[in-house]
Amino acid sequence: MLFNSIEFLVFFPIVTALYFLLPYQFRWVLLLIASCVFYMFFIPQYILILLVTILIDYIAAIKIEKVEARWKKRYLIISIISTCLVLFIFKYYDFFNHNIHELCYLLGFHYNEKLAEIILPIGLSFHTFQSLSYVIEVYKGKQKSEKHFGIYSLYVMFYPQLVTGPIERPQNLLVQLREKKIFQYENFVKGLRLILFGLFIKMVVADNLAVYVDQIYKNPDNHNSLSILIGLIFYSFQIYCDFYGYSSIAIGCALTMGYSLIDNFKNPYLAGSLNEFWHRWHISLSTWFRDYVYIPMGGRRVKVSRWVLNILIVFILSGLWHGPNWTFVLWGLAHGILILTETLINRILKISERISQNIFFKIFNVIKTFILVTLLWVLFRAKDLNEAGSIFNSLFSNFDVDDDFKVETKIWIFFLLFIVFDIILYKKRFDSWCNQQVPVFRWSLYMIMIFIILVFSSVENFPFIYFQF
C-alpha cells in the first residue's frame, strides 16, 4: 500500500481510531493484522517470505539466550546466513549468476546461465536488516529475546516503517510495542503535521521533479550540458524529497499512536563534507553499517591500511545493499574513495579552527559536498553503466545552445520553496518548528499545503524510489 494513495487515506484513520478504541491487550493484534494487510497490497504471497525470516530470527534469538557460550555464536551465524540467504535468492541471485556467466565467457568456459527472474519482495532489505539487528543485539547481551511471537512479528512488520524504514533497533521499537500507549493530543497533532509535510514534499516536490528527471535520463544525448545539469540537481532533490517524505510520513503515522521512530534525515545537503553527509543521510542505514560491519572489523582502531580497507568494504556493501547492479557498487566505492581523500587532504592541510568556522569556508564546503553527491547520484539513478556514461558525456561535452528542455515556472517555485523549508528546518523537525509558530500562521500554512497538494501534485503517482530496495 502506498502512503500517497486513496487506499491509505482510508486505511490510516481506521487503524489509528481502532487502536485507541481497543483494550490495550488487543492492540498488538490489530497492528499486526493491519501491517499484514498493508504489506499484502503489493504481492500477497510474499508475506510468506517475511514469515520465514521472522521465524528464523525469533527462534535463533531465544536459542542464543538459553544455550551455553560456545553455542551462542553458532546460532548467530545460522541466523545471519539463513536470513541473508533469503535476501540473496530474491535480490542478488540473477546478478551473481549473470556475472559468473560473463566471467566464464571471458575465460573461455561454458556456463549455462539460468536466471530466476524473481520479483523482489517490497522492502526485503529493510526488514532483513531490522531482523538481523535484533539477533545481533541479543547475542551481544544488549537486548533480551522476545518470547511473544506476535510482538516480535510486529517489531519486524510494524506498518509505518515496514517497507522503507527507518531501520529500527529493538531497544527503541520493541520496547515501545510492550508499553501501554494512551491518546496524547500533542503526539497526535505532531504526527499529522509530519504526515502532511511528508505528503507535500513527496507529491508536490519529488513527483513533479521526477517528470523532468525522467526526460533527461530517457534521452541524455538529446540534451545539452545546462539541461543535464538541471536534471542532475533536480534528481538530487527528487530522491531526497521522496525518501525524506516517506520517512516523515512513517514517523508521523507511528507518532499519532504514541510510537517514536528514529529521524532518518538531518539536512544532508547542508553537510560540509561527505563524511558529514553520511551522518545526515539515511541515518538508520548508516548507523547499521557502522555498528554491525565497520566497528566489528576494527573501525579506526587498526592500521591505516586496514582502516582504508574497512571504509571501502563498508561503502561497497552499502552500494550493493541498494541494488544488484554495478552502478550501485561503483556508487558506494566512489563515496568510500572520496571520504578517504577528504580525510587525507584535511590531515595534510591541518586547517585551523578559525578558518574552519569561517562562514565563507563553510559555504564553500557545503557547495563542494553537494556537487560531489549530485555527480555520484548519476551512478545511483542510471539503469546501467552505459546510461551513466551518456549522462556524463552530455554534461561535459554537449554545449549546444538549442534544447527543447523547459521547466514550468511552478516547478521552480516548489523547488525553491523546499530549499527554503530545508534551511529553516536546520536541526529542527517540521512538527517541532510548527509548535513555535502562532496559531494563525500555523493553520494558514496547513491550508496552503493541503491546497497545493490537491491542485499541483504530479499527474503521475510515482512510487517511492526506495521501494525497489
C-alpha positions in Angstrom: 0.0 0.0 0.0 1.4 3.4 -0.9 1.3 6.2 1.6 0.2 8.5 -1.3 -2.8 6.5 -2.3 -6.6 6.6 -1.7 -6.4 3.2 0.0 -4.0 4.6 2.6 -6.3 7.6 3.1 -8.9 5.1 4.3 -6.6 2.7 6.0 -4.7 5.1 8.3 -7.7 6.8 10.1 -9.5 3.4 10.6 -6.4 1.7 12.1 -5.5 4.7 14.3 -9.0 5.1 15.6 -9.4 1.3 16.3 -6.0 1.3 18.0 -7.3 3.7 20.8 -10.7 2.2 20.9 -9.5 -1.4 21.6 -8.3 -2.5 25.0 -4.5 -2.5 25.5 -4.1 -6.3 25.3 -5.6 -6.5 21.8 -3.8 -3.6 20.2 -0.8 -5.6 19.1 -3.2 -8.0 17.2 -4.8 -5.0 15.4 -1.4 -3.6 14.4 -0.1 -7.0 13.2 -3.2 -7.6 11.1 -3.0 -4.0 9.8 0.6 -4.5 8.9 -0.1 -7.7 7.1 -2.9 -6.0 5.1 -0.6 -3.1 4.3 2.2 -5.4 3.0 -0.2 -7.7 1.1 -1.4 -4.9 -1.0 1.7 -5.4 -3.2 2.2 -9.2 -3.8 0.1 -11.1 -1.1 2.0 -14.4 -1.2 5.3 -12.7 -0.5 4.3 -12.3 3.1 5.3 -15.9 3.5 8.9 -14.9 2.8 8.7 -12.4 5.5 7.3 -15.0 7.8 10.3 -17.3 7.1 12.8 -14.6 8.2 10.7 -13.8 11.3 10.7 -17.5 12.3 14.4 -17.9 11.8 15.5 -14.9 13.9 12.8 -15.4 16.5 14.0 -19.0 17.2 17.7 -18.1 16.9 17.4 -15.3 19.5 15.7 -17.5 22.0 18.4 -20.2 21.5 21.2 -17.7 21.8 19.9 -16.5 25.2 19.4 -20.1 26.5 22.5 -22.0 25.3 26.0 -22.0 26.7 28.6 -19.6 25.4 30.2 -21.9 22.8 26.8 -22.4 21.1 25.8 -18.8 21.0 28.0 -17.8 18.1 26.8 -20.9 16.1 23.2 -19.8 16.4 24.1 -16.3 15.5 25.9 -17.5 12.3 23.0 -19.8 11.4 20.6 -16.8 11.8 22.7 -14.4 9.7 23.4 -17.0 6.9 19.8 -18.1 6.8 18.3 -14.6 6.7 20.9 -13.3 4.2 20.3 -16.4 2.1 16.7 -15.3 1.6 17.8 -11.8 0.7 20.4 -13.3 -1.7 18.0 -15.6 -3.5 15.4 -12.9 -4.1 17.6 -9.9 -4.7 21.1 -11.0 -5.8 20.8 -14.4 -7.4 20.3 -13.2 -11.0 23.0 -10.5 -10.6 25.7 -13.0 -9.5 24.5 -15.7 -11.9 24.8 -13.3 -14.8 28.2 -12.1 -13.8 29.5 -15.6 -13.4 28.3 -16.3 -16.9 30.1 -13.2 -18.2 33.3 -14.1 -16.4 33.2 -17.7 -17.8 32.7 -16.3 -21.3 35.8 -14.1 -21.0 37.8 -17.0 -19.7 36.6 -19.3 -22.5 34.5 -21.6 -20.3 30.9 -22.6 -21.0 28.4 -21.7 -18.3 24.7 -22.3 -18.7 23.1 -19.1 -17.4 19.7 -19.8 -15.8 18.1 -16.6 -14.5 15.3 -17.0 -11.9 13.8 -13.6 -12.8 12.1 -13.4 -9.4 10.2 -10.2 -8.5 11.9 -8.6 -5.5 9.6 -8.5 -2.4 8.9 -5.0 -1.3 11.2 -3.7 1.5 13.1 -7.0 1.8 16.4 -5.3 2.5 14.9 -3.1 5.2 13.2 -5.7 7.3 16.1 -8.1 6.8 18.5 -5.6 8.4 16.0 -4.8 11.2 15.6 -8.5 12.0 19.4 -9.1 12.0 20.0 -6.1 14.3 17.6 -7.8 16.8 19.5 -11.1 16.8 22.9 -9.4 17.0 21.8 -7.2 19.9 20.6 -10.4 21.7 23.9 -12.0 21.0 25.8 -9.0 22.5 23.6 -9.2 25.6 22.2 -5.7 25.0 18.6 -7.0 24.3 16.5 -9.7 25.9 15.0 -12.1 23.4 11.3 -11.5 22.8 9.3 -14.6 23.8 6.0 -13.3 22.5 6.0 -14.3 18.8 3.2 -11.8 17.9 5.1 -8.9 19.5 8.3 -9.9 17.7 6.5 -10.3 14.4 5.0 -6.8 14.9 8.6 -5.4 15.5 9.6 -6.7 12.1 6.4 -5.8 10.4 5.3 -2.5 12.0 3.5 -1.0 9.1 4.7 2.6 9.2 8.3 1.6 8.6 7.9 -1.9 7.2 8.7 -1.1 3.6 11.3 1.7 3.5 12.4 2.1 7.1 13.7 3.7 9.2 15.6 0.6 10.2 14.8 0.4 13.9 16.8 -1.2 16.8 15.0 -3.5 19.2 16.0 -1.2 22.2 13.8 1.5 20.7 10.8 -0.1 18.9 10.5 -3.5 20.5 10.3 -1.9 24.0 7.7 0.6 22.9 5.5 -2.2 21.5 5.0 -3.5 25.0 4.2 -0.1 26.5 0.6 0.9 27.2 0.0 3.9 25.0 -2.6 6.5 25.8 -4.0 9.0 23.4 -2.0 12.2 23.6 -3.3 15.2 21.7 0.2 16.7 21.3 1.6 13.5 19.7 -1.4 13.1 17.5 -1.1 16.6 16.1 2.7 16.3 15.7 2.1 13.1 13.8 -0.4 14.7 11.5 1.9 17.6 10.8 4.7 15.2 9.8 2.3 13.2 7.5 1.2 16.5 5.8 4.8 17.6 5.4 5.9 14.2 4.0 3.0 14.1 1.5 3.8 17.7 0.4 7.5 17.1 -0.3 6.8 13.8 -1.9 3.7 14.5 -4.1 4.4 18.2 -4.9 8.2 18.5 -5.0 9.6 15.0 -5.6 7.0 13.8 -8.1 7.0 17.0 -10.1 10.8 17.0 -10.3 10.6 13.3 -11.4 8.9 14.2 -14.6 11.9 16.3 -15.7 14.5 13.9 -14.4 12.9 11.1 -16.5 13.1 13.3 -19.6 16.9 13.7 -19.1 17.6 10.1 -18.4 15.4 8.9 -21.2 17.4 10.6 -23.9 20.6 12.1 -22.4 22.2 12.5 -25.8 19.4 14.9 -26.9 20.1 17.4 -24.2 22.8 20.0 -23.7 25.1 20.5 -20.7 22.8 23.0 -19.0 19.7 20.8 -19.3 21.7 17.8 -18.0 23.0 19.8 -15.0 19.4 21.0 -14.2 18.3 17.4 -14.4 21.0 16.2 -12.1 20.2 18.9 -9.5 16.6 18.0 -9.8 17.3 14.3 -9.1 19.3 15.2 -6.0 16.2 16.9 -4.6 13.8 14.3 -6.1 15.4 11.4 -4.2 15.9 13.5 -1.1 12.2 14.7 -1.0 11.0 11.2 -2.0 12.8 9.4 0.8 12.6 12.2 3.3 8.9 12.4 2.6 8.4 8.6 3.2 10.3 8.8 6.4 8.3 11.8 7.6 5.1 10.0 6.9 6.3 6.9 8.6 7.4 8.7 11.7 4.1 10.7 11.7 1.9 7.6 11.4 3.8 6.0 14.3 3.7 9.2 16.4 -0.1 9.5 16.2 -0.3 6.2 18.1 2.5 7.3 20.6 5.4 5.5 19.0 8.7 7.3 18.4 10.8 6.3 15.4 14.4 7.4 14.7 14.8 10.5 12.5 16.3 9.3 9.2 17.4 12.7 7.8 19.0 15.8 9.2 19.5 18.4 6.4 22.1 16.2 4.4 22.6 18.8 1.7 23.8 21.3 4.3 26.7 18.9 5.2 30.2 20.3 4.9 31.8 17.0 3.9 30.9 13.6 2.5 31.6 12.1 6.0 29.1 14.5 7.5 26.7 13.9 4.6 26.5 10.2 5.7 25.8 11.2 9.3 22.8 13.1 8.0 21.5 10.9 5.1 19.6 7.6 5.7 20.8 7.7 9.3 19.3 4.3 10.3 21.2 2.5 7.5 24.5 4.4 8.0 24.5 3.6 11.8 23.6 0.0 11.0 26.7 -0.5 8.8 28.8 1.4 11.4 27.7 -0.7 14.3 27.4 -4.1 12.7 30.1 -4.0 9.9 32.6 -1.2 10.4 33.2 -1.4 14.2 33.4 -5.3 14.3 36.1 -5.1 11.5 38.1 -2.8 13.8 36.8 0.6 12.8 39.7 3.1 13.2 41.4 1.1 15.9 43.6 -0.7 13.3 46.5 0.0 11.0 45.9 2.8 8.4 45.9 0.2 5.5 43.3 -1.9 7.3 41.2 1.2 8.1 41.2 2.2 4.4 40.0 -1.3 3.6 37.3 -1.2 6.2 35.9 2.1 4.8 35.9 0.7 1.2 34.2 -2.6 2.3 31.5 -0.7 4.2 30.7 1.6 1.3 30.8 -1.2 -1.4 28.4 -3.3 0.8 26.2 -0.2 1.2 26.1 0.3 -2.5 25.3 -3.4 -3.1 22.6 -3.2 -0.4 20.8 -0.7 -2.6 20.6 -2.9 -5.6 22.1 -5.8 -7.7 23.9 -3.6 -10.2 27.4 -2.5 -10.9 26.2 1.1 -10.8 25.4 0.8 -7.1 28.7 -0.9 -6.4 30.6 1.9 -8.1 28.4 4.5 -6.4 29.3 3.1 -3.0 33.0 2.6 -3.9 33.2 6.2 -5.2 31.8 7.5 -1.9 34.3 5.5 0.1 37.3 6.7 -2.0 36.2 10.4 -1.8 35.7 10.1 2.0 39.2 8.7 2.3 40.5 11.5 0.0 38.8 14.2 2.1 40.3 12.7 5.3 43.8 12.7 3.7 43.5 16.3 2.5 42.3 17.5 5.9 45.3 15.8 7.6 47.7 17.4 5.1 46.2 20.9 5.3 45.6 20.8 9.0 43.0 23.7 8.7 42.9 25.8 11.8 39.7 26.1 13.9 39.4 29.8 13.0 39.4 29.0 9.3 37.0 26.0 9.6 34.5 28.2 11.4 34.6 31.0 8.8 31.2 31.4 7.1 32.6 31.5 3.6 34.7 28.4 4.2 31.6 26.6 5.4 29.5 27.7 2.4 32.3 26.5 0.1 32.4 23.1 1.8 28.6 22.8 1.6 28.6 23.6 -2.2 31.6 21.3 -2.8 29.9 18.4 -1.0 26.6 18.9 -2.8 28.3 18.9 -6.2 30.1 15.6 -5.4 26.9 14.0 -4.1 25.0 15.2 -7.1 27.5 13.8 -9.6 27.6 10.5 -7.8 23.8 10.2 -7.9 24.2 9.6 -11.6 25.5 6.2 -10.9 22.6 5.6 -8.5 19.9 6.7 -10.9 21.3 5.3 -14.2 19.9 1.8 -15.1 23.4 0.7 -16.2 27.0 2.0 -16.8 26.3 2.9 -20.4 23.5 5.3 -19.4 25.7 6.8 -16.7 28.4 7.3 -19.3 25.9 9.0 -21.7 24.9 11.4 -18.9 28.4 12.4 -18.0 29.4 12.6 -21.7 26.5 15.1 -22.4 27.2 17.0 -19.2 30.8 17.7 -20.1 30.8 17.9 -23.9 27.4 18.9 -25.3 27.5 22.7 -25.1 24.9 23.3 -27.9 22.5 26.2 -27.1 19.4 24.7 -28.7 17.4 22.4 -26.4 13.7 21.9 -26.0 14.1 21.1 -22.3 11.8 23.5 -20.5 10.8 23.7 -16.8 7.4 25.1 -15.8 7.6 28.2 -13.5 5.5 26.4 -10.8 8.2 23.7 -10.6 10.9 26.2 -9.9 8.7 27.8 -7.2 8.1 24.4 -5.5 11.8 23.6 -5.8 12.9 26.8 -4.3 10.2 26.6 -1.6 11.6 23.3 -0.4 15.1 24.6 -0.3 13.8 27.5 1.9 12.0 24.9 4.1 15.2 22.8 4.4 17.2 25.8 5.6 14.5 27.0 8.0 14.3 23.4 9.5 18.1 23.2 10.0 18.5 20.9 13.1 14.7 21.1 13.6 11.8 18.9 12.6 8.7 20.2 11.0 6.4 19.2 13.8 8.5 21.0 16.4 9.0 24.0 14.2 5.2 24.4 13.9 4.9 24.5 17.7 6.9 27.7 17.7 4.6 29.5 15.3 1.5 31.4 16.2 -1.8 29.5 15.5 -3.0 31.8 12.7 0.3 31.3 10.7 0.3 27.6 11.5 -3.2 26.9 10.3 -2.7 29.1 7.3 0.3 27.0 6.4 -1.6 23.8 6.8 -4.4 25.0 4.5 -1.9 26.3 1.9 0.0 22.9 1.8 -3.2 20.9 1.5 -4.4 23.2 -1.3 -1.1 22.8 -3.2 -1.1 19.0 -2.7 -4.7 18.8 -4.1 -4.1 21.2 -7.1 -0.4 20.8 -8.0 0.5 17.2 -7.3 2.1 15.4 -10.3 -0.4 13.9 -12.7 1.6 10.6 -12.4 1.5 9.0 -9.0 5.2 7.9 -8.7 6.0 5.0 -6.3 8.6 5.8 -3.6 12.1 5.3 -5.0 13.3 3.2 -2.1 10.6 0.7 -2.6 12.9 -1.1 -5.1 15.5 -1.7 -2.4 
